[in-house]
Amino acid sequence: MDPSTGDAGPRTLSLIDGVVDIRNRTIERSGRERLLLTNLEADLLAYLAERTEPVPVQRLLTDVWGYHARSRSRAPYTTIQRLRKKIEVEPREPRHLRSIFGQGYVFVGARFGGPDQGNRSADGASDEHPLHQAFSRARLVTVIGPPGIGKSRLTLDYFESQPGAACRLVNLGDVNEEEVLADRLGSTYGLTEIHDLSTMGRAMDLVGPHTLVLDDAEAMVPMLHHHVERWLFEAPAMRIVVTSRRRLALADEHLHRVGPLDLDEATTFLERCIQRTEGVAAAVNADRDALRRLARALDGIPLSLEMAASRLVVFSLQQLNHRLPNDTALLRGPSRGRFESVDEAVDWSWRNLKCEEQAALAQCSLFRGQFDLTAAERIVDCGSVPVVDVMQSLVEHSLITRTPSGGFVLLHPVRQRALRDLRAEPVLWRETEERHRASEEPRRQLPN
């Protein structure tokens, strides 16, 4: 295949400090002007990036330069030297275009390129997976969203759809100390002696091209913030995917936000869950209006919909619509994810909040629909902490959701959890209701 014209070739290559656009023959590097590639340089990069093994110089001459099999030329050496000056941080110590003694040249980097990708399907799997687009832009991708939204499922489905993809999964849901994180990563990379997290990048580099998935990482965000950039620098062939309810706040981090399914997607997802549930009559799927009511009541959250479908073994669809969304204790059962109930997923996030954030979220549960910042400031009491700061933190933790109209809303499982907490504090509940009644602004909520 001609690397300059083949549609199957890589579109972009991620560098330590930039991106190579093969088709447009440009290099974008942090803090530098755009560089141009010659046709030959682009062809050579594309050719090497498609291969994982070192390529001998003689093969480069025949496949890229088109020379006769017995030809001799220093052209590959001089072209490699020019390329190193364009793409390497330190050309004398190349991290991307490496020469392997006695074997040839190899490109070491994140091979993220591919065709443009579409949107997520209702069941989380698709030939046009949305994470393709994210991986084509950055080596560090954080999949972010509220509890129960399907971040882990979306990420794992992507790697399951990539035959031969080198992926190392580390679940951090039960990790909250640096020593435990170091031990967990050390086991993943086969280390018998673990010194500290700052040296982990060397072990990661020895593995070669692969993806490290740090799942359920929100409790470790401050710690990862201090180490991830170093790991990526020391292991230029590695990319990192983080699933979390909040971002790492790093300069080169690409955020992929996962939101609720829209009504049609949610209804289709619910139908598919019902089809997989043994003992549920097929007639349930025939009542699409009732399915849409249930999907709307549960705010299109995949985990809630999955648990609700499992309850149709004992409830009729009409009974379930009557009991939900208020009785979230019903949303429990087998799941493809880590949590076995919606409440468990929300509780995990709740425990990671500060006291003033828990109090603010509880008070915001009195809003039944959308509300704005002015309304929140009139009824929420956070003591000495400004309400706007707490609201921002809750949005960043994916526990309060911004709407297209610019307002705020608590998704169904979060609001139910927060409301239970408010009712458990009679004094706070009474005072919040009094402020709510006394204020005209909180009563004038934004239209749904």
C-alpha positions, 0 to 999 in steps of 0.5 A: 500500500502507498502510505500517502494514499491508502485509506487504511493508513493512520490519519494522526500520530501523537507525539510527546508534545504534539500531533502529526497530521499525516494526510495534511503533512503538518506537525503541531507542537506545543509552543512552536510554529506549525511545521510542514512535512515533505511528501517523502517524510510523510510517507516514511512516517506513515509506513513506520507507524503502521508497523510494530517491528523494526524495518531494515533500511533495505526494505525502506529503500524498496517499499518507500523510495521505490528503489531496486532491491539491491540498491544502496543509498544513504537517503533513509538515514538523512531523511530520518535525521530531518524527521527527528529534528521536526518531531523529537523533543531532543533529536539526539535522544529520540523517543519516537523514531528509534534505531534498533541495532542490527534490525532497523528503524521503528516508530514508537508512539501512540497510533491513534488515527482512524476514520472519523467516528460517529455517536454512541449507540444505545447499548454502548457498542458501535462500529463507529465508537466515539472514543476513536475520535478522542484517541485520535486527538490525545494520549490522555483521555478522561471519560467523565460523567455522573454515576451510573452513566456507563463510563466504564462500560463505554470504555471497556466496550471500545477495547473489546471491539479492538482485536489485538489491542494491548490494554492494561486495566487497573480498577481504582474504585477501592484505592485511596492511598498512594502505597496501594496505588503503587502496589496495584500498578506494580502488579499490573506491570509485573514489578516485584520491587516497587519504589514509588509512583514517580519511577513507574513510567520506566516500567510502562515504557518497557511494555511498548505500545499499549493503553493503561485504563485507570477505572473509577479513579475519582478518589485518586484524581489529586495523586494522578494529577502529579504523576500522569504527565511524567508517565506519559513522557517516560513511556511515549508509546503508551496512552492513558484512559481515565474513567472518573466523575471529575477531570485530572485538570492537566493541560494535555487532557482530552475530556470525553463527556458521557451524558444521559441517553436521549429519550429515543436512545433510552427507550431502545436501550430499555427494550434491549435490556428487557429482551435479555431478561429471562422470564419477561413477557414479550408483550412488555416491549409492545407498550412503547408509551409505557416504556418511554414514560419509564425511560423519561422518569429515570432520566435516561441513565443506563444503570437505572434502566438496566436495573429497572428492566430486571424488576419486570420479572416480578412487576408489571410495566404499569406497577414499575412506572407507579413505583419509580422513580421515587423508590430507588431501592428497587434499582438493584440487581445484576449489572455489567458494571462494578455496582450492583445498585444505583444507590451504591453508585451514587453513594460512592460519589457522595462519600468523596464529597466535602461536608459543605458539598453534601449539604449543598447538594441535599438542599438543591434536591428541593428543586424538582426541575431546572434552576439557576445560580441565583435560585441556588444562592437564595436557598443554599446555606454553605456556612462560610463557603461561597455558594458559587464555589460549592456549585462549581465543585459539584458540577465538576464532580458530575453530580450537578448537570448543566443543561443546554439552556444554561441552568442546573439539574440533579439527575434522578438517582442523585436527587433521590440520594440528596433528598434522603440525606436532607430528610435525615436532617430535620432542622436543615430540611425545615430551614431549607423549605422555609427559604424556598417558600420565602423566596420568589426566585427559587419558585420560578424555576426554568422551564423543562 
